[in-house]
Amino acid sequence: MTTVRVPAKVNLQLGVGPVRDDGYHDLVNVFHAVSLFDEVTATPAPTLTITVEGPAGVPTGPDNLAARAALLLASHAGVEPRVALHIRKDIPVAGGMAGGSADAAAALVACDALWETGLSRETLLGLGARIGSDVPFALLGGTAVGLGRGERLTSLEAAGEFHWVFGYADGGLSTPAVYAECDRLRAHEPVPWPVVSDDLMAALKTGDPVALGRALQNDLQPAALSLRPSLAAALEAGTAAGAVGALVSGSGPTCAFLASSASHASSLASALSDTAHFASVRQARGPVLGAVVV
């Protein structure tokens, strides 16, 4: 039996370029791994099975990304996918924090350890990219720039750590639907190629949360707000409560609020818990490691 812990992510910058011929977008994606974790436990079994502990709505069939990861690794390594995967979820489902991709990354690491296939981290990253754009970062962790569809990663040094408060909404948002809405909203205007924000890079190097808060950027946020207008008031509530930065995480609907310190995050979380905007509120810190055996 092998258990792997894997973090959620927040996008410090999500720059979305024009639609490519293959239907994808070129992205500039500054990922940041935070201390909200799923765990995937791999146990020998006659056939591949998936069980889930936590929020409802997670598929337990072949559509589960962890199942796809196990099948892909087994095919690559030439072994039978005889494994029971138990997923203990703490990352919100369809919340814009890459919970499904995190589970896929954890399944790759867990099955590699269980089956003793001995694959390199580079090979696992390549397999992860075939499953989804966010999977390689869940393997890597820390803070990183992702280019292309987000899968071409370069690690970044971040000074110190940053403290976050996340507001979870009731119900998720479909990532394809948010991208489609983004395209619709921008259909009649030129869409520039995204570039990494110099201000964001400088804030990470100095560890300045106020500067980082000013530099946060998400090109999908207008689309998420269009599909879920209540998010605008939720973001405003966080700013009014003293957050030094606020944005929709990824495709949403989770709202991410940056605090200036751990104690500030505690007071901010308390203030937001007293509002009616969120189903739940969680504190976290970052950056943290990617998928690791525990």
N, C-alpha and C positions, 0 to 999 in steps of 0.2 A: 504494500500500500504506500502511495506517495501523495502528499498534500502540498499544493503550491498556492502561495498567496500572491495576489496581483492587484495593482492599484487602479483607481479611477484616474481620469485625466480631465484637466480643464485647458481650453485653448486660450492662451494669452493673446495670440493673434491668429485669426483665421481669414486670410485673404483669398478670395474666390475669383479666379480669372474667367474668361469667356468659355463657353462650351466648346469642347474639342470635337473632332470628327467621330471619336469613339463614344461620345455622349458624356464623358467625364469632364471635370474642370481641372485646370492646373491650379494648384493651391500653394500658398505659403502658410504653413501651419506650425505655429510655435506651441508645442505640447509641453505640459507641466504635470507631472505625476503627483497626486495628492493622497493623503492618508485615509482614504475610504477604500476598503478592500473587499474583494470576493475571494473565496477559497475554492479550489477544485481538488477533489480527492480521487485518485485513480486506483482502482482495486481490480485484481485479476477476476475475469468473469468469462462464461462461455461465449457470450456475444456482447456487442456494444449496447449499453443502456445508459440513459441519462435520467438522473433524479435531481430535483431542485428544492432547496430549502430557502424560503424567503418570500419575496413579493410574488403575487400571481401574474400570469401572463407570459411566463418564460416557456418557450416551446421545449418539449422533451423528445422530439423526434429528430429526423435528419436535418431539419431546418435550423436546429440549434448550432451555433457557431463552434461550440466545443466539440460536438459530434463531428462536424466537418473537419475540424483540426485533427481529431484522432484518426479519421479515415484517411486523410491526406498523408499524415505521418506514416501510418501503417503501409500505405501504398508505396511511398518513397523508400521505406526501409525494408520492404519485402516481408512484412510480418502480418499475421492475422490481427484484426482489430478487436481482440478479446479483452474488453475492459468495461468496467462499470465506473462511470463518471458521476460523482455527487458534487453538485454546485451549491455552495452556501453563499447566497447573494446579500451584499450590503450596498452595492452600487445601484442607483436607481435604474429601473427598466425603461428604455426609450427616453432617457433623460438628458441626452447630449453629453454623457460622461464616458462613453465607450465601454459600457458594462459587458455587452456581448463580445466585443473584440477582446476585452480583458480575459474573459472566460476561455476564448479560443487560444490566447497566448498561454494561459495557465495549463490548458489541456496539452498543448505541444510540449511544454516542459515536463509535465507530470508523466505523460506517456513515454517520452524519451527516457526518463529515469526508470519508469516501471519496466519497460521492455529492454532496457540497457542497450539502446541503439547507438548511443555515443555520438550523436550528431553535434556538429559545431554550432556555436551561436549564430554564425553567418548563415548556415544552412537553415536553422530555425527561423531566422529573420526572413529569408527568401520564401519559405513555406508560408509564414504568416502573411506576407504581402499578397500571396495568392488567395487568401481567405478574405482579407479586407484591409482597407487603407490604414486603419488605426491599430491593427494587430502588431506590427513590428514595434511601435512605440511602447505598447504594453509589455513587451519583452525587454525593451531597453530601459525604460523609466527615466527618472531625473528630469531634465529639461532639454528639449531638442527641437531643431528646425526640421520639418518634413516638407519636401518638395515633390513635384509630380502630382500624384493623387494623395500625397502625404506620406508615402512609404519610403522615400529616399531620405534617410535620417542623418543628421549631424548633431552630436551632443554639444550642449552649451554649458559653460560654467555659470552658475548663479551664486552670488555671494550670500552666505547665510541661508535663512529659510523665510518663507512667507506664510502668513496666517490667513485662512479663508473661512468664510461662512457660506454654506450652500442652502438655498431654499428650494425644496422639492415641491413641484406642483402635483395636483391630482391628474392622473392620466399622462401619457407620453405624447411625443410628436414623432411622426414618421420622417426619418432623414431624407428619403427620396422626395417626399412631399414638400419639405422645406427647401430643398434645392430647386424643385420645380417652381415653387413660388418665388424664389430668388430670381430665377430666369425670367419669370413673368413680369416681375417688378422692374427689371432692367432691360426689358425687350426693346425699348425705344431709345436707348442711350448707349454710347460707346462704353465698353467694359474694359478698363485697363488691365494689363498684366500685373499681378500682385508682386510686391517686393517686401523684403523683411524690413520692419520698422527700426530705424536707427535709434529712436528714442527708447524703444522697448529693449534693445540690446544694451544700451547704456544703463538703463534702470536695473537690469539683471546683473550686470557687472558690478554695480555699486551696492546692490541689495537695498535700494531705496524703495519702500513700498508706496510712498506717495507718488514718486515718479512713475513707478510701474502702473499704478492705478490710472494715471492720466494717459498712459500709452496703450491700455487694453483696447483691442479692436476685434470685431467679429462682423464680417460682411454678410453672414447669414442672419444676423439679428433683426433687420427690418422684415425679413420673410417670416421669422418666428413670431414677431409681434403682429404681423398681418394675420397669421393663422390663429394666434392666441392673444387677442388684444389686451387681456388682463395682465400680461407680463409687463406692460409699460408701467402700470401702477406698482407692480411688485418691485421693479427696478428702482422706481422713485422712492419707495419706502426704504430701501436699503441705503440710498444716498442720503435721505433725510435722517436716517438713524446714525449716520456718521461714517459709512463706508468710504474708503479712499479710492475705490474703484468698483464698478458694477457692470456686469454684462451677462448676456445669455450664454450659457456654456454650450459650445458647438451648435448643433441643430436644435437645442432646447428640449424641453421647456425649463430645465433647471437653471436657476439664477445664481451666479457666482458673485460674491462680495468680498473684496480684499480689505483686510484690516491692517492697522499699523503695527500691531503687536499681538501676542497671545492673549493678554488681558483685554485688549480692545476687541478681539474676536469674541471673547466670552460675553462682554456687554452687548456687542452687536447681535450675537445669536439670541440673547435674552430678549432684546428689543423686537427682533423680527418674529420670535416665537409668539409674542403678544399680539401680532397682527393677524388678519384673516387671509393673508395672501398666499400662505404656504401650507401644504399638508404636513410637512415636517421641516425642521431646520437642523443642520449638522455643521459642526466645526471640523476643520482639517488643516493640515500643514503640508507644505511642499518645498522643495522637491523630495521625493522618496524613490527607493529602488523599484525597478520593474519586477517581473515575475520571478519569485524565488521559492525554492523548496524549503518548507518549514518542518 
